[in-house]
Amino acid sequence: MEGISLLLVDLIHRPDEVSSTLPGVARKRIRIESGASGGEKHNSHNMEDAVGVLDGKVAIVTGAGKGIGQAEAVALAKEGASVMICDYADYSETLGKLEEISGADKAAGMNCDVRKTAEVKAVVTEAVKRFGTVDILVNNAQKLSMPHDFEDWTEEEMREQWESGPLGTWLFMQNCLPYMKESGGRIINTSSSAGYAGYPGYSCYGAAKEAIRSITRSAAKEWGKYNITVNSISPAALTSGAAGAMDEEAKTQLVAAFALGRWGDPDNDIARVVVFLAGPDSSFMTGNTVCVDGGLAMLV
């Protein structure tokens, strides 16, 4: 079972391969098939029915080249937001989706190493230049090394985890703050059950993710006076890259770890929660970690 749990956390928290960007409205509900979750049917939002709860808002999404970050960017665009994406690697697929949804005048992208202050500042500056301000920040970027025993992690790997995760998150938050001070804002960071549940093999990654939760809580306390909410999500989704790495037997075994008996879907499960946290219906929520993981690791 330990081997299964290790594979589980690796697939959940790898943004499609290893990380990118080193770095009150009723909706119709439909029944869909989720092939990634072993064929289980589940209720989900129909993205085609999305209404513009974020019309006029400007969002930055880091680590948006593929996987969960891409789904988040697409969902925000479908709700009417202008979206600036950034990624350490290729982001052209996501940018193409955004332009198809809302046009080239409401979508932009840049390469960015989130560990570097100048590159982070450049992304924020470009977003403001194109769209006028920043209302929403989604910090998704994080480098993930393969799991190994505590004593086998190197100092270089530890620094990589902390710089691509907490440091990158912190840099984007600091650089977006001056604009959010003017009219409020929404910040959604990305944490992980690898931190608060303590999966073996993930000491450095889990520690970095817990640091992001701490940053989230501190900023929520300090920035509430500016009408800025700061929350984090802890997602568990099967991306296309992860799905291709498993055979059907492995998928069946892993699904058993979820209370709901299925994997999360980046578009219909994870991204919808990000839209909620970015929108008006979550205006009285701040400093929280929202577990979007189907009951995998219940945070109390």
N, C-alpha and C positions, 0 to 999 in steps of 0.2 A: 504493500500500500504506500510505503514511503516513496518508492520509485514513481508511482502514479502521481503522488502529490507534487513531486519535483517537476515532472513533465507538465502537470497542470499549471503550476505557477509560471513556468517558462513560456507556455503558449498564451496564457492570459495576458501577461505583462510585456510580451514582445510586440511592439508596433510593427506588425507584418513581417519583418524578419528580425532585425535587432533595431533599436529605435531610430527614428528620424530626427531631423532638426537637432543634431548635436549642437543637437538643436540648439385667466378666467374665461378661456375660450373652449367651447365644446368642439370636439373633432369626431368625425365618423370613425368607428372602429371596424376592422375587418378581420377575417380569419385568413391566416397565411400559413404556408408550409415553411418550416425552418429546416432545411437540409443539414445545416451544420450541427443541429441539436439532435440528430438521429431521427429526423422525420416527425418530431412532435409538432402538433398544431398549437398555436398560441395566439392570443389577442395582440394586435399591434396597431400602431397608428399608420394610416395611409398617408405617405408623404405627399401624394398628389393633392390631398385635401387640406394641406397646411394653409393657414391664413397668416397674414402679415403682422404678427404681434411685435415684430422688431423693425417695422418700417421706419426709416430715418436714422437707425442706429448704425454705428460703425464698430466692427469687431476685428480683432487680431487673433488668429489661431496659430500656435506654434506646433511644429511636428506634424504638419497637415499634408504631407506628400502622399500618404496612403493610410489604410487602416482606420483606427478610431478617429484620428485627427482629421482625416478626409471626411468622414461621416459627420463630424461636428461642424466643419466648415460648410458643407453642403446644406445641413439642416438650418444653420443660421441664415444662409442665403435664401433658402426657400421661405423663410419667415420675413424676408424683406430687408435684411441687413446688408450693408456694403461690407465686404470681407477682404481683409489682407491676410494672406497665408505666408508662412515661411517654413523652410525645411533645409536641413543640411544637404540633403540629396535632391533628386529630381522631384519637382512638384507640378510638372506640366499637366499630368492627368487631372489632378484636383482643380487646377486653374481652368482647364477646359470645361469641367463640369460647372464651375461657378459662372463662367461666361455664358454658358448655355442657359443657365437658370435666370440670370439677372442682367446679362450684358457686360461688355468689357468696361463700361464706365463705373460698375459697382464691384469689380473684382480685380485683385492685384496679387502678385506674388514675388518673393525674393528668396534667394539663398541666405542662410544665416546659421552661424555657429553660435548657439545661445550662451556659450561660455565667454564670448568676447564682447565687452562693453560697447565697442564702436559699432559692431554689427547689429546688436540689439537696438541701439539708438537709431541706426539707419532705418531699420524696419519701422519703428514708431514714427520717425520723422516723415518717412514716405507715406505712411497711412494718413497722417494728419495733412500732408501736402495734397494728397489725392481726394480725401473724403472729409476733411475739416476738423476732425477730432478723433478720440477713441472713447467709446462707451462700454465696450465689452472686451475682456481679455480672457482667452482660453489657453492656459499653459498645459500643453500636452507633451512637449518634447522631453525625452529622457533616454540616455544611452543605457543599454542593458548588456552586461557580459553574461556568458553562460555560467550556470551555478557551479560552485565548487566549495570545498570545505573551508571553514573559517581561516585556518592557518595557511591556506594556499592562495588566498587573495593577496594581490601585490599592492604596494603603495600607489603605483600608477593607476591601477584599476579603481582603487578607492577614490583617488582624486577625480578620476573620470566620472564616477557615479555622482559625486557631490557637485562637480562643476556643471555637468549637463543637466542635473535635476534641480536641487535647491538654489544653486547660484543662478542658473538661467531663469528660473521662476522669479527669483528675487529681482534680478536685473530688469526683466520686463515689467514687473509690478512697479518698481521705482520710476521707470521711464514713462509709464502710462499715467502715473498719479497726477502730475500737473494738469492734465487734460480732464481727468475724472473729477478733480476737485471743483471744476467749474459747474458741472451739472449732474454729478453723481455717476455711478458706474457699477458694473458687475464684473467680478473676477472669479473665474472657475479654474482651480488648480487640479492636478491629477495626483492622487495618492495611490496606495496599493495595500492589499491585505498581506502582501509579503512583509510589510512593516509591522502592522498591529497584530497579525496572527503569528508571525515569526516562522516562516518556512525555512527549513534547513537548506543551506547552500546559497542563501541570499542575504548574508549578513550586511554587506556593503550596500546593496541595492535597497534592502528593506530599511536600513538606517537613513538613507537619502530620502526615501519616500516619507518616513516619519518626520524628517526635518521639514518637508514641504507642508505637512499638516500643522506643524508648529508655526511656521511662517504664516499660514492661512489664519490661524486663530489670533496671532498677535496683530496682524494687519486688520482683521475684522474689528478688534477692540479699538484700535487707533483711528481707523478711517470711517467708522460709523458716523462720525460728526459731519462727514462730507457726503452722506447718503451713498456711500460705496459699500456694497456687500461683497464679502469674500468667503467663498465656500470651496470645498474640494469634492471630487467624485472618486470613488474607488470602483473601477469598472472590471467586468469579467466578460469578455467577448471573444468569439472565435472569428478571427479575420481570415481572409482568403489564403494568405500565406501560411498561417498556422494550420488551417484545414488541410492544405495540400501535404503537410508534413506527417499526417497521421493516417493509419489504415482504419477501417471501420471498427475493428475490435478495440483499438485504443480509444476511439471516439466514444464507444459504448461504455467503456470503463470510466472514462473521465466524466461523462454526463452524470453518473451516479453520485458524484461529489456535490452536485447542486441540489438544494432543497426543491427547486422547481423542476428538476429533471431535464433541463436543457441549457445550452449555452446562450449567452446574450448575443444579440445581433447589433453590430455597430450603429446601423442606421435607425432601426426601429426601437431599440431599447436604450442604448447609451446616449446617442445624440439627442433624443427627445428630452432626456433629463437635463442636458446642457442647455437646451432651448428654454426649459422651465426656469433654470437658475439664472439665465440671461435676461429673462423677461419680467413683466410687471407682477406676475402672480407670486413671485418669490421675494417680494420686497421686504418682508419681515423675517427673512432667514439670513443668518450670517454666522460665520465661524464653525459651520457644520461640515462633517464628512458624510456624504450621501453614498451609501453602498449600493451600487447598481450591479449586483453580482449573483442574483438568483438564489440568495441564501447560502452562498459558498462559505463565507466567513463573517458571521454575524457580529457586528461591532456593538458593544454595550458600554 
